[in-house]
Every structure is written in structure tokens, then in C-alpha cells.
Amino acid sequence: MDTLTPALEAALDEIREAGLYKSEREILGRQGPAVETGAGTALNFCANNYLGLAGDPRPAEAAKAALDRWGFGMSSVRFICGTQDQHRALEREIASFLGTEDAILFSSCFDANGGIFEALFTAADAIVSDELNHASLIDGIRLCKAARYRYRNADLDDLRAQLTAARDAGAEQVVVVTDGVFSMDGSYAPLPGICDLAEEFRALVMVDDSHATGFVGAGGRGTPELFGVADRVDILTGTLGKALGGASGGYVAAGRAVVDMLRQRARPYLFSNTLAPAVVAGSREALRIAADADDAREHLADMSALFRSLMSEAGFELLPGSHPIHAVMFPGEDGARAAGTIAARMLDLGVYVTAFSFPVVPRGRARIRVQLSAAHSREDVLACVDAFIRARDEVVAQA
């Protein structure tokens, strides 16, 4: 007897009624600063395509060449017969780019974060995690038997308190875990202060730098480079699915002992099919491009500053920051509905953005998250701001 479907349908109706239902729009072509949708051509301001490489022909050409040389897939996991020399080459190139001893590839950064804690930490250890960390970190920490402590977002005083509690409880290994950039807010973790506290309490530091690698910091080497603490961060995780080509795959970059233990014990690595050969080849090309993309990074910073300035002048509330993620806030009980209505109207006006509300963000903190790309022009940014203003004014007039 199917007792599940009626319960699910009732729950889905509640989600729709609350204005929280998330619909998926189909893109009729490649990713880029503008995309084709069923509603026509729209400027795309909601992709993680920070360097514009998702639609760049160079990674695609490298991937196409790899199909002929390396084949479509591996049909194996890494430790059986799923490792090509290009897999190891990409791992060495990631390690060299980030300044670590070694790196290990996963099918996604979600898998990397999901597998790292159980493989490295035991019930004798403690994990101290920022409350706004990505869901993959939260899930990975839950799979581990280590004691769990959570500190308020970017709050160094609370981090000190949780580190004190972990040490007072007799933890052997203690690791502070944080996003480098908090993806819903576009804010940076206070890495210098975190590293200072970690040294004081003899703790490790782990950073998920998915929303920074390739375009933040000198040479695009991420938040540890930006804050001058690259040599004080012990474990870096990141993705190939955002600035570095936007395809799929993730990694852990760390010391050789950490990486080697992950090869032995990380379950998503041991029991997942190897990253596809074409993705590896395209990602290698994207990483090569990113290493020499200072002009693109400068343009991205300029366009981000322009957007933030114009939106503030137009009276929108933006969370503070300088990252290419811009959270345009719609607070309050009706904020989720307003954000969704404005985002839908903006698509009619030729600008594709996405509204976020509970449970992705806290209740009463709905927003439209705007993400700039180095592929966006000044004219694109002006058009985006104009669509925001027009859509807002229409919603206000109808209220």
C-alpha cells in the first residue's frame, strides 16, 4: 500500500502555498553570460561561472580531444583500474596551484566534504564548525564519530569558546572547519583570526574554498592567499564545478599523509566511479587559463563594484562585501514571496536571477543572489540593475 505519495503530495502543497517551491528552468544551450530559455534570451546572473569558462571554447576543445584519446568513461573506481595518468597530472597541478604537497580528486566537492571527516577523525577528536558552512560539510561532519561543536558565523569570540570546550573535553585532534566564502551571503571567513586561534589551541584549519578558487586572491589561489594565511591552512577542499570550468569534480588539497589516508579510507572516493576523462582534460585546461587570468579577475572585480554601487544608489538592501556574490535582501514574512515575484518578473525582462528562501536561508532572510562573471560587460550590469528597478517598482505598485 502506497502511504508515502499522499503524504509527499500534501507536503509539496504546503511548500507551494508558502511560496517556497523551487522550479527548474531549462536552458536551451550552453552556459554563459546570456542563455536561451523557454522565455527567450536572458542575461544570466545566477551561475557560479565566475571566470566565464563554462562556455569558453578552450576547455570544451580540450574535452573533445580527450574523448578521442581517453574515451568516454572509466567504468571503474580509482584503486581498481580507474586511474589514468591525466588524473594524477590534474591532482599534481591542483596541488602546485594551491601550494600543497598533494591533492586528490572526487566526483564532486560534496563528495570530498562528505568523505573527509570519517576518514581522518575518530570519536577521540573534535570538529568545530561555522554555523553557515555548506550543507556538504554539515553532512560530512554528521557521518563522523568525532564530537561536534558549532560556532556563530565568523564570530571569533564564540569560536574561542567552542575551542575551549573541545580542549576541556579532552579532544585529541581538533579541527576548525569553515567555508572560505559563505555562498548565500558572499562574505569571507575571518581566516587570519581563525588561524591565530587554531595555533593557540593546537587545532587544524580546514577551508572549503569552492566559491573562491580561481578568482579570489593573488593568482586566483583563493581565500588563504587573499588573507596571507596559505601556509597556515592545513586542508583545502574545492570544486571544479564553479570558476574552474563549471563541469563537475572536486578535490582535497593537503599534506601527503592526509591525501594518502583519503585514498585508503574516504568512502566516496573508494566507491564512486572515476571522474570522466573529458572532464579531467577540460578542467586541466581551465586551471591553466585561470592561473593566467589576472585581466579577467580585474574585470570581474570592477563589474562587481559597479553592480553594488548602482544597486545601493537605487535603494536596494545588499549584504556588505566585495565578493562577486551579491545578496539582494528581501527581509520579513513576505520577503520570500516578494523575492520570488521579482525574480520571475526579471526573467520576463530578460535577466535570469534566482530567489532563495527557507530552508536554503533562514526564515525572514529571503534574497535574490546575484553572481557576476568575468564574461559580463558593463552593459550587462546596467541591464541587470534596470531590470531590478523595474520589477521592484511593479511589485510595489501592485501591493
C-alpha positions as CSV (number, residue, x, y, z in Angstrom):
1,M,0.0,0.0,0.0
2,D,1.4,3.4,-1.1
3,T,1.2,5.5,2.0
4,L,4.1,7.7,1.0
5,T,2.7,9.5,-2.1
6,P,-0.3,11.2,-0.3
7,A,2.0,12.4,2.5
8,L,4.5,13.8,0.0
9,E,1.8,15.5,-2.1
10,A,0.4,17.2,1.0
11,A,3.9,18.4,2.0
12,L,4.6,19.7,-1.6
13,D,1.3,21.6,-1.5
14,E,2.4,23.2,1.7
15,I,5.7,24.2,0.1
16,R,3.8,25.7,-2.8
17,E,1.4,27.6,-0.6
18,A,4.2,29.1,1.4
19,G,5.8,30.3,-1.9
20,L,8.9,28.2,-1.2
21,Y,8.6,25.8,-4.2
22,K,11.7,25.7,-6.3
23,S,11.1,25.2,-10.0
24,E,13.8,24.3,-12.5
25,R,14.1,26.3,-15.7
26,E,15.6,24.6,-18.8
27,I,18.5,26.2,-20.6
28,L,18.4,25.6,-24.3
29,G,22.1,25.7,-25.0
30,R,25.4,26.3,-23.3
31,Q,26.1,28.1,-20.1
32,G,27.3,31.7,-20.4
33,P,26.7,35.4,-19.6
34,A,23.5,35.1,-21.6
35,V,21.4,31.9,-22.0
36,E,18.5,30.7,-24.0
37,T,15.5,29.7,-22.0
38,G,11.9,28.8,-22.9
39,A,11.1,32.5,-22.3
40,G,13.8,33.7,-24.8
41,T,17.3,35.0,-24.4
42,A,18.2,36.2,-20.9
43,L,21.3,37.7,-19.3
44,N,22.5,35.1,-16.8
45,F,23.3,36.4,-13.3
46,C,22.8,33.3,-11.2
47,A,25.6,30.9,-12.3
48,N,28.9,30.1,-10.5
49,N,30.7,30.9,-13.7
50,Y,33.0,33.4,-12.2
51,L,35.7,33.4,-14.9
52,G,33.3,32.7,-17.8
53,L,35.0,29.4,-18.5
54,A,31.8,27.2,-18.5
55,G,31.0,28.4,-22.1
56,D,34.6,29.2,-23.1
57,P,35.6,27.1,-26.2
58,R,39.1,26.2,-24.8
59,P,38.1,23.8,-22.1
60,A,35.5,22.4,-24.4
61,E,38.1,21.8,-27.1
62,A,40.4,20.1,-24.6
63,A,37.5,17.9,-23.5
64,K,36.6,16.9,-27.1
65,A,40.1,15.9,-27.8
66,A,40.2,13.8,-24.7
67,L,37.1,11.9,-25.8
68,D,39.2,10.6,-28.8
69,R,42.3,9.9,-26.7
70,W,40.9,8.8,-23.4
71,G,37.4,7.6,-24.1
72,F,34.0,8.4,-22.6
73,G,34.3,6.9,-19.1
74,M,36.4,4.7,-16.9
75,S,33.8,2.1,-15.7
76,S,35.8,1.7,-12.5
77,V,36.9,3.3,-9.3
78,R,40.4,4.7,-8.9
79,F,42.1,1.9,-7.0
80,I,40.9,-0.9,-9.3
81,C,41.6,0.3,-12.9
82,G,40.2,3.8,-12.9
83,T,43.3,6.0,-12.8
84,Q,44.7,7.4,-15.9
85,D,47.9,9.4,-15.9
86,Q,45.9,12.6,-16.6
87,H,44.0,12.1,-13.3
88,R,47.3,12.1,-11.4
89,A,48.5,15.0,-13.5
90,L,45.5,17.1,-12.6
91,E,46.0,16.3,-8.9
92,R,49.6,17.4,-9.1
93,E,48.6,20.6,-10.9
94,I,45.9,21.5,-8.3
95,A,48.5,20.9,-5.5
96,S,51.0,23.1,-7.3
97,F,48.5,25.8,-8.0
98,L,47.4,25.9,-4.3
99,G,50.8,25.3,-2.8
100,T,50.1,22.0,-1.1
101,E,52.0,18.7,-1.1
102,D,49.4,16.7,-2.9
103,A,45.7,16.7,-3.9
104,I,43.0,14.0,-4.5
105,L,40.1,14.2,-6.9
106,F,36.5,13.3,-6.0
107,S,33.3,13.2,-8.2
108,S,32.2,16.5,-6.6
109,C,33.2,18.7,-3.7
110,F,30.1,17.5,-2.0
111,D,31.7,14.0,-2.0
112,A,35.0,15.4,-0.9
113,N,33.4,17.1,2.1
114,G,31.2,14.1,2.7
115,G,34.2,11.7,2.9
116,I,37.0,13.6,4.5
117,F,35.9,13.6,8.2
118,E,35.1,10.0,8.7
119,A,38.4,9.0,7.1
120,L,40.5,11.4,9.2
121,F,38.9,11.8,12.6
122,T,37.6,9.5,15.3
123,A,35.5,9.6,18.4
124,A,38.5,10.9,20.3
125,D,38.6,14.1,18.2
126,A,36.5,17.3,17.9
127,I,35.3,19.2,14.9
128,V,34.4,22.9,15.4
129,S,32.3,24.2,12.5
130,D,30.9,27.6,11.4
131,E,27.1,27.6,11.6
132,L,26.8,28.8,8.0
133,N,29.0,26.1,6.5
134,H,27.9,24.4,3.3
135,A,25.5,21.5,3.5
136,S,28.2,19.1,2.3
137,L,30.3,20.0,5.3
138,I,27.4,19.6,7.7
139,D,26.6,16.2,6.2
140,G,30.2,15.0,6.3
141,I,30.6,16.1,9.9
142,R,27.4,14.2,10.8
143,L,28.9,11.0,9.3
144,C,31.9,11.2,11.6
145,K,32.1,10.0,15.2
146,A,34.1,13.0,16.4
147,A,32.5,15.4,18.9
148,R,30.8,18.3,17.2
149,Y,30.9,22.0,18.2
150,R,29.3,24.8,16.2
151,Y,30.2,28.5,16.5
152,R,28.3,31.5,15.3
153,N,29.1,32.7,11.8
154,A,32.5,34.3,11.7
155,D,32.3,35.0,15.4
156,L,35.9,34.7,16.8
157,D,34.8,35.0,20.4
158,D,32.4,32.2,20.0
159,L,35.0,30.1,18.2
160,R,37.3,30.6,21.1
161,A,34.6,29.4,23.5
162,Q,34.0,26.3,21.4
163,L,37.7,25.5,21.1
164,T,38.0,25.9,24.8
165,A,35.1,23.4,25.3
166,A,36.7,21.0,22.9
167,R,40.0,21.1,24.7
168,D,38.4,20.9,28.1
169,A,36.6,17.7,27.0
170,G,40.0,16.1,26.2
171,A,39.8,16.0,22.4
172,E,42.9,14.6,20.8
173,Q,42.7,16.2,17.3
174,V,40.7,19.4,16.9
175,V,39.9,20.9,13.5
176,V,38.2,24.2,12.8
177,V,36.1,23.9,9.6
178,T,34.9,26.9,7.6
179,D,33.8,28.0,4.2
180,G,36.3,30.4,2.7
181,V,33.3,32.3,1.2
182,F,29.8,31.8,2.6
183,S,27.8,31.3,-0.6
184,M,24.4,32.7,0.4
185,D,25.9,35.9,1.9
186,G,29.0,36.5,-0.3
187,S,31.0,37.1,2.9
188,Y,34.5,35.9,3.7
189,A,35.6,33.9,6.7
190,P,37.9,35.8,9.0
191,L,40.8,33.4,8.2
192,P,43.6,35.3,10.0
193,G,41.7,35.3,13.3
194,I,40.7,31.7,12.8
195,C,44.3,30.7,12.2
196,D,45.5,32.6,15.2
197,L,43.0,30.8,17.4
198,A,43.9,27.4,15.8
199,E,47.5,27.9,16.7
200,E,46.7,28.9,20.2
201,F,44.6,25.8,20.8
202,R,46.8,23.5,18.7
203,A,44.0,22.9,16.2
204,L,44.0,22.2,12.5
205,V,42.3,24.5,10.0
206,M,40.1,23.2,7.1
207,V,38.7,25.6,4.4
208,D,36.1,24.8,1.7
209,D,37.2,27.3,-0.9
210,S,34.7,26.4,-3.6
211,H,33.5,30.0,-4.1
212,A,37.0,31.4,-4.3
213,T,39.4,29.1,-6.1
214,G,40.4,30.6,-9.5
215,F,39.3,34.2,-9.0
216,V,40.0,35.3,-5.4
217,G,43.4,36.2,-4.1
218,A,46.7,36.7,-5.9
219,G,46.7,34.4,-9.0
220,G,43.2,33.2,-8.1
221,R,44.6,30.9,-5.4
222,G,41.7,31.5,-3.0
223,T,40.9,33.0,0.4
224,P,44.0,31.7,2.2
225,E,46.1,33.6,-0.4
226,L,43.8,36.6,-0.1
227,F,44.4,36.8,3.7
228,G,48.0,35.8,3.7
229,V,47.5,32.6,5.6
230,A,48.1,30.0,2.8
231,D,50.8,28.3,4.9
232,R,48.6,28.2,8.0
233,V,45.6,26.3,6.4
234,D,46.0,22.5,6.7
235,I,43.3,21.2,4.5
236,L,41.7,22.8,1.4
237,T,38.6,21.5,-0.4
238,G,37.2,22.9,-3.6
239,T,35.4,22.3,-6.8
240,L,36.0,22.1,-10.5
241,G,32.3,22.9,-11.0
242,K,32.4,26.7,-10.5
243,A,35.2,29.0,-11.7
244,L,37.4,26.2,-13.0
245,G,35.3,25.3,-16.0
246,G,32.0,24.7,-14.3
247,A,31.8,21.0,-15.1
248,S,32.0,18.6,-12.2
249,G,34.5,17.2,-9.8
250,G,36.0,18.3,-6.5
251,Y,39.3,17.9,-4.6
252,V,41.1,17.9,-1.3
253,A,44.5,19.6,-1.3
254,A,46.6,19.0,1.7
255,G,49.8,17.3,3.0
256,R,50.7,13.9,1.6
257,A,49.7,11.9,4.6
258,V,46.2,13.4,4.6
259,V,45.8,12.7,0.9
260,D,47.1,9.2,1.2
261,M,44.8,8.4,4.0
262,L,41.8,9.7,2.0
263,R,42.9,7.3,-0.9
264,Q,42.7,4.5,1.7
265,R,39.6,5.3,3.6
266,A,37.4,8.0,2.0
267,R,34.3,6.1,1.1
268,P,33.0,8.5,-1.7
269,Y,36.5,8.1,-3.3
270,L,36.7,4.3,-2.9
271,F,33.2,3.5,-4.0
272,S,32.5,6.2,-6.7
273,N,33.3,5.9,-10.4
274,T,36.3,7.8,-11.5
275,L,35.9,11.4,-12.8
276,A,35.2,11.2,-16.6
277,P,38.3,11.6,-18.8
278,A,36.8,14.6,-20.8
279,V,36.0,16.4,-17.5
280,V,39.6,15.9,-16.4
281,A,41.1,17.2,-19.6
282,G,38.7,20.2,-19.7
283,S,39.5,21.0,-16.1
284,R,43.2,20.9,-16.7
285,E,42.8,23.5,-19.4
286,A,40.5,25.6,-17.3
287,L,43.1,25.5,-14.4
288,R,45.8,26.6,-16.9
289,I,43.7,29.5,-18.1
290,A,42.8,30.5,-14.5
291,A,46.4,30.7,-13.5
292,D,47.0,33.4,-16.1
293,A,43.7,35.2,-15.8
294,D,44.6,38.4,-14.0
295,D,42.8,40.6,-16.6
296,A,39.6,38.6,-16.1
297,R,39.8,38.8,-12.3
298,E,40.3,42.6,-12.5
299,H,37.3,42.9,-14.8
300,L,35.2,40.7,-12.5
301,A,36.1,42.9,-9.5
302,D,35.2,46.1,-11.5
303,M,31.8,44.7,-12.6
304,S,31.1,43.6,-9.0
305,A,31.9,47.0,-7.6
306,L,29.7,48.7,-10.3
307,F,26.7,46.4,-9.6
308,R,27.0,47.0,-5.9
309,S,27.2,50.8,-6.3
310,L,24.3,51.1,-8.7
311,M,22.0,48.8,-6.6
312,S,22.8,50.8,-3.4
313,E,22.0,54.0,-5.2
314,A,18.7,52.5,-6.3
315,G,17.8,51.8,-2.7
316,F,18.2,48.1,-2.6
317,E,19.5,46.4,0.6
318,L,22.6,44.4,-0.1
319,L,24.6,42.4,2.4
320,P,28.1,44.1,2.8
321,G,31.1,42.7,0.9
322,S,33.2,42.7,-2.2
323,H,32.8,39.2,-3.5
324,P,31.1,38.6,-6.8
325,I,28.2,37.1,-4.9
326,H,25.7,39.8,-4.0
327,A,22.8,39.0,-1.7
328,V,19.9,41.4,-2.5
329,M,17.8,41.1,0.6
330,F,14.0,40.9,1.0
331,P,13.5,40.6,4.7
332,G,10.4,39.9,6.7
333,E,7.4,37.5,6.5
334,D,6.5,38.5,2.9
335,G,10.1,38.6,1.7
336,A,10.1,35.1,0.2
337,R,7.1,35.9,-2.0
338,A,8.4,39.3,-3.0
339,A,11.8,37.9,-4.0
340,G,10.2,35.1,-6.0
341,T,7.8,37.5,-7.7
342,I,10.6,40.0,-8.6
343,A,12.9,37.2,-9.9
344,A,10.1,35.9,-12.1
345,R,9.4,39.3,-13.5
346,M,13.1,39.9,-14.2
347,L,13.2,36.9,-16.4
348,D,10.3,38.4,-18.4
349,L,12.6,41.5,-18.7
350,G,15.5,39.4,-20.0
351,V,17.5,38.9,-16.8
352,Y,17.8,35.5,-15.1
353,V,18.3,35.6,-11.4
354,T,17.1,33.2,-8.6
355,A,15.3,33.8,-5.4
356,F,16.4,32.0,-2.2
357,S,14.2,31.4,0.8
358,F,13.8,29.0,3.7
359,P,15.1,26.3,4.1
360,V,18.1,27.4,1.9
361,V,18.4,30.5,4.0
362,P,16.9,31.4,7.4
363,R,13.2,32.4,7.7
364,G,12.7,36.1,7.2
365,R,16.0,36.4,5.3
366,A,14.9,35.8,1.7
367,R,17.1,37.2,-1.0
368,I,17.9,37.2,-4.7
369,R,21.5,36.1,-5.0
370,V,23.2,37.8,-8.0
371,Q,26.5,36.4,-9.2
372,L,28.8,38.3,-11.5
373,S,31.0,36.7,-14.1
374,A,34.1,38.0,-15.9
375,A,32.1,37.4,-19.1
376,H,29.6,40.1,-18.1
377,S,30.0,43.5,-19.7
378,R,29.3,46.9,-18.3
379,E,26.1,47.0,-20.4
380,D,25.0,43.6,-19.0
381,V,25.4,45.0,-15.4
382,L,23.4,48.1,-16.3
383,A,20.6,46.0,-17.8
384,C,20.5,43.8,-14.7
385,V,20.2,46.8,-12.4
386,D,17.5,48.3,-14.6
387,A,15.5,45.1,-14.5
388,F,15.7,45.0,-10.7
389,I,14.4,48.5,-10.5
390,R,11.5,47.9,-13.0
391,A,10.5,44.7,-11.4
392,R,10.6,46.1,-7.8
393,D,8.6,49.2,-8.8
394,E,5.9,47.0,-10.5
395,V,5.6,44.8,-7.4
396,V,5.4,47.8,-5.1
397,A,2.7,49.3,-7.4
398,Q,0.6,46.1,-7.3
399,A,0.9,45.8,-3.5
